[in-house]
């Protein structure tokens, strides 16, 4: 089993910044992908950013240039730096780790962008 523990999130004004982190523990296999998804009220969960342990990244178009994903493979930790936040970024953000046919999720952390 794999456990994901998220930290970060909170309330920020438009144009502000927040950072999220997620530490994975347990039976983690390689190759794998870690990343962030988000779900706003009444909407489907969507991919925000992912990164393989080889360094390949994938971003949601609307966050490109504003969000940066990074990871520390030695610590099995993934980070998301979010800059120039917009009200439409408001959502619950979920950490994800995937390898082979397995998919693991964190408990979610709320990000609210509001003045």
C-alpha positions in Angstrom: 0.0 0.0 0.0 1.0 3.6 -0.5 0.1 6.6 1.7 0.1 10.1 0.4 0.2 13.0 2.9 -0.4 16.5 1.5 0.4 19.8 3.0 -0.1 23.4 2.0 -3.1 25.1 0.5 -5.3 27.7 2.1 -6.8 31.1 1.3 -4.9 33.5 -1.0 -5.9 36.7 -2.8 -5.9 36.8 -6.6 -2.4 37.2 -8.0 -0.9 35.5 -4.9 1.1 32.4 -4.5 0.8 29.1 -2.7 2.8 25.9 -2.6 1.6 22.3 -2.0 3.7 19.3 -1.1 2.9 15.6 -1.0 5.0 12.9 0.6 4.5 9.3 -0.4 5.4 6.3 1.7 4.9 2.6 1.5 5.5 0.2 -1.4 6.4 2.6 -4.2 7.5 1.1 -7.5 9.3 2.6 -10.4 8.7 3.9 -12.9 6.0 6.1 -11.5 4.2 9.4 -12.0 3.3 11.8 -9.2 1.2 14.8 -9.6 -1.7 17.0 -8.7 -5.4 17.0 -9.7 -8.1 19.3 -8.7 -11.9 19.3 -8.4 -14.0 22.4 -8.1 -17.6 22.2 -6.9 -19.9 20.8 -9.5 -17.0 19.9 -11.8 -15.1 16.8 -12.7 -11.6 16.2 -11.3 -9.0 17.4 -13.7 -5.2 16.9 -14.1 -3.3 20.0 -13.0 0.3 18.8 -13.4 2.2 15.5 -13.3 5.8 14.5 -13.3 7.4 11.1 -13.9 10.4 10.0 -11.8 12.4 10.5 -15.0 11.4 14.2 -15.0 8.8 14.3 -17.8 6.1 16.9 -17.0 2.6 17.5 -18.1 0.5 20.5 -17.4 -3.1 21.7 -17.7 -3.1 24.4 -20.4 -4.6 27.0 -18.1 -1.9 26.7 -15.5 1.1 26.7 -17.9 3.5 29.5 -17.0 1.9 29.9 -13.6 2.3 26.6 -11.9 5.5 24.6 -11.5 5.7 20.9 -10.5 8.8 19.4 -9.0 9.8 16.3 -7.1 12.4 14.8 -4.9 12.7 11.2 -5.8 14.9 10.4 -2.8 12.1 11.6 -0.5 9.2 10.4 -2.7 7.8 13.9 -2.5 6.1 16.1 -5.1 5.6 19.8 -4.9 3.4 22.3 -6.7 4.3 26.0 -6.8 1.3 28.0 -7.8 1.9 31.6 -8.8 -0.5 34.3 -10.2 -3.4 32.5 -8.8 -6.9 33.2 -10.1 -10.3 32.7 -8.6 -10.9 29.9 -11.1 -8.0 28.0 -9.5 -10.2 27.5 -6.4 -10.7 23.8 -5.9 -9.7 20.8 -3.7 -6.3 19.7 -4.9 -5.4 16.0 -4.7 -2.0 14.4 -4.8 -1.7 11.3 -7.0 0.8 8.6 -7.4 0.5 6.1 -10.2 2.5 3.1 -11.4 1.6 0.0 -13.5 -2.1 -0.4 -12.9 -2.2 1.2 -9.5 -3.5 4.6 -8.6 -3.2 6.2 -5.1 -4.7 9.4 -3.9 -4.2 11.9 -1.1 -7.0 13.2 1.1 -7.1 16.5 -0.7 -6.3 20.0 0.4 -8.5 23.1 -0.2 -7.1 26.0 -2.2 -9.3 29.1 -2.3 -8.4 32.2 -4.3 -10.6 35.1 -3.3 -10.4 38.8 -2.3 
